[in-house]
Amino acid sequence: MDFDFHTHRLDIPPGTGIVSLPQDIVRNPKVWTTYPSAQQLHPQGLYAAGIHPWWTFDEDFDFEEYKASLSQLWDLPQIVQIGECGFDRLRGASLELQWAVFSAQVAESERRQLPMTLHVVRAFDLILQARKTLRPQQVWTIHGFRGKPALAQQLLKAGFDLSFGQHYNERAFALTPPDHRHLETDALP
């Protein structure tokens, strides 16, 4: 893989992939400059920042705090995507709160003209509804896509890109046009 579309590894060489920033950095942008291993957050690195749906279930989740922090991060030139964000029916706050958090990030994506990387677990109906309702102009990419060909076709027809990791449906991968297909490790540190 020449380019890792979605990873959580902070130590990848700059320009070889897009790192989804961890929760501690997203919650507190000052961590960006004081992170234990400063070489990990490279000035020429490519990063994504957003509110993961799992974080909405945290006991101390404060939407306003996250929005203020993200506003600072999204101003940095190294931030090239908003995400990982989306919907998760298995883990996260209520779908109503997940919708509010997601919608706010979509508004910022459109305002800042940044594409989005999406985490979707058992909620493809919601992400399709969101696309239809919110009518984004920016690219939305489903990361870690493992679905069947019929779902891949439905998402591609709706305007999504798909990113494939280590495990995927080969037929869904094959039918995804190369200009809408990405490769990722989704590797954790």
C-alpha positions as CSV (number, residue, x, y, z in Angstrom):
1,M,0.0,0.0,0.0
2,D,1.5,3.3,-1.1
3,F,-0.9,5.5,0.8
4,D,-2.8,4.6,4.0
5,F,-6.2,6.4,3.7
6,H,-7.1,5.9,7.4
7,T,-4.9,4.9,10.3
8,H,-4.5,5.6,14.0
9,R,-0.8,5.2,14.0
10,L,0.9,8.5,14.9
11,D,4.3,7.3,13.8
12,I,3.8,6.8,10.1
13,P,6.2,8.8,7.9
14,P,4.7,12.2,6.9
15,G,2.7,12.1,3.6
16,T,2.2,8.3,3.6
17,G,-1.2,8.3,5.1
18,I,-3.9,10.2,6.9
19,V,-3.8,9.8,10.7
20,S,-7.1,10.0,12.6
21,L,-6.2,11.9,15.7
22,P,-6.8,10.3,19.1
23,Q,-9.3,11.5,21.6
24,D,-6.8,13.3,23.9
25,I,-5.7,15.5,21.1
26,V,-9.2,16.2,19.8
27,R,-10.3,17.2,23.3
28,N,-7.3,19.4,24.0
29,P,-5.5,20.9,21.0
30,K,-2.7,22.1,23.3
31,V,-1.7,18.4,23.4
32,W,-0.8,18.8,19.7
33,T,2.3,20.7,20.7
34,T,3.1,18.9,23.9
35,Y,2.5,15.3,22.8
36,P,5.1,12.9,24.3
37,S,6.7,12.2,21.0
38,A,6.8,15.4,19.1
39,Q,8.1,13.9,15.9
40,Q,4.8,11.9,15.7
41,L,2.8,15.0,14.9
42,H,4.8,16.3,11.9
43,P,4.2,19.7,10.4
44,Q,4.0,18.0,6.9
45,G,1.8,15.2,8.3
46,L,-1.8,14.6,7.1
47,Y,-4.4,14.3,9.8
48,A,-8.2,13.9,10.4
49,A,-10.0,15.2,13.4
50,G,-13.5,14.7,14.5
51,I,-15.8,13.3,17.1
52,H,-16.0,9.5,17.0
53,P,-19.5,8.2,17.8
54,W,-18.0,6.0,20.6
55,W,-16.8,9.2,22.4
56,T,-20.4,10.4,22.7
57,F,-21.0,7.7,25.3
58,D,-18.3,8.9,27.6
59,E,-19.6,10.0,31.0
60,D,-17.9,13.3,30.7
61,F,-18.8,14.0,27.0
62,D,-19.2,17.7,26.5
63,F,-20.3,18.6,23.0
64,E,-19.4,22.3,23.4
65,E,-15.9,21.5,24.7
66,Y,-15.3,19.2,21.7
67,K,-16.6,21.8,19.2
68,A,-14.3,24.5,20.7
69,S,-11.3,22.2,20.5
70,L,-12.0,21.0,17.0
71,S,-12.5,24.5,15.8
72,Q,-8.8,25.1,16.7
73,L,-7.6,21.9,15.1
74,W,-9.6,22.3,11.9
75,D,-7.8,25.6,11.4
76,L,-4.5,23.8,11.1
77,P,-3.2,23.1,7.6
78,Q,-2.3,19.6,8.5
79,I,-6.0,18.7,9.0
80,V,-7.2,17.4,5.6
81,Q,-10.3,15.5,6.7
82,I,-13.1,15.7,9.3
83,G,-13.5,12.4,11.1
84,E,-13.6,9.7,12.0
85,C,-17.3,10.5,12.7
86,G,-20.6,8.9,12.0
87,F,-23.1,6.5,13.6
88,D,-22.8,3.3,15.6
89,R,-25.8,1.4,16.8
90,L,-23.7,-0.9,19.0
91,R,-21.6,1.6,20.9
92,G,-22.2,5.3,21.5
93,A,-24.8,7.7,22.9
94,S,-28.4,7.8,21.7
95,L,-28.8,8.0,17.9
96,E,-30.4,11.5,18.5
97,L,-27.2,12.7,20.1
98,Q,-25.1,11.0,17.4
99,W,-27.2,12.7,14.8
100,A,-26.6,16.1,16.4
101,V,-22.9,15.6,16.7
102,F,-22.6,14.3,13.1
103,S,-24.7,17.1,11.6
104,A,-22.5,19.7,13.3
105,Q,-19.5,18.1,11.8
106,V,-21.1,18.0,8.4
107,A,-21.8,21.7,8.6
108,E,-18.1,22.3,9.4
109,S,-17.0,20.0,6.6
110,E,-19.1,22.0,4.1
111,R,-18.0,25.4,5.5
112,R,-14.3,24.4,5.5
113,Q,-14.5,22.4,2.3
114,L,-13.0,19.3,4.0
115,P,-13.9,15.7,3.1
116,M,-15.2,13.4,5.8
117,T,-14.2,9.9,6.9
118,L,-17.1,7.9,8.3
119,H,-17.4,5.2,11.0
120,V,-20.7,3.4,10.3
121,V,-21.8,0.3,12.3
122,R,-25.2,-1.2,11.7
123,A,-26.4,2.3,10.6
124,F,-26.1,2.4,6.9
125,D,-29.8,3.5,6.7
126,L,-28.9,6.5,8.9
127,I,-25.8,7.5,6.8
128,L,-27.9,7.2,3.6
129,Q,-30.6,9.3,5.2
130,A,-28.0,11.9,6.4
131,R,-26.6,12.2,2.9
132,K,-30.1,12.7,1.4
133,T,-31.1,15.2,4.1
134,L,-27.9,17.2,4.4
135,R,-26.9,17.1,0.7
136,P,-23.2,17.5,1.2
137,Q,-20.9,18.7,-1.5
138,Q,-17.8,17.3,0.2
139,V,-16.7,13.7,-0.3
140,W,-17.8,11.3,2.4
141,T,-15.8,8.0,2.6
142,I,-17.0,5.0,4.6
143,H,-13.9,3.6,6.2
144,G,-13.3,-0.1,6.9
145,F,-16.0,-1.1,4.4
146,R,-16.8,-4.8,4.7
147,G,-20.3,-4.9,3.2
148,K,-21.7,-7.0,0.4
149,P,-21.8,-5.9,-3.2
150,A,-25.4,-4.7,-3.1
151,L,-24.6,-2.3,-0.2
152,A,-21.5,-1.1,-1.9
153,Q,-23.5,-0.4,-5.1
154,Q,-26.1,1.5,-3.0
155,L,-23.5,3.6,-1.3
156,L,-21.6,4.3,-4.5
157,K,-24.8,5.3,-6.3
158,A,-25.6,7.7,-3.4
159,G,-22.1,9.4,-3.9
160,F,-20.0,7.8,-1.2
161,D,-16.4,6.6,-1.5
162,L,-15.4,3.3,0.1
163,S,-12.2,2.5,2.0
164,F,-11.1,-1.1,2.4
165,G,-8.9,-2.5,5.2
166,Q,-7.5,-5.9,5.9
167,H,-10.9,-7.7,5.8
168,Y,-13.4,-7.0,3.0
169,N,-15.7,-8.5,0.5
170,E,-13.7,-9.1,-2.7
171,R,-16.7,-8.6,-5.0
172,A,-17.6,-5.3,-3.3
173,F,-14.0,-4.2,-3.7
174,A,-13.9,-5.2,-7.4
175,L,-17.1,-3.3,-8.3
176,T,-15.9,-0.1,-6.6
177,P,-14.3,2.2,-9.2
178,P,-10.7,3.0,-8.5
179,D,-11.4,6.7,-8.2
180,H,-13.9,5.9,-5.3
181,R,-11.8,3.2,-3.7
182,H,-9.2,3.7,-0.9
183,L,-6.9,1.4,1.0
184,E,-6.4,1.6,4.8
185,T,-4.8,-0.2,7.7
186,D,-7.0,1.4,10.4
187,A,-4.0,0.3,12.6
188,L,-4.1,1.2,16.2
189,P,-0.9,2.4,17.9
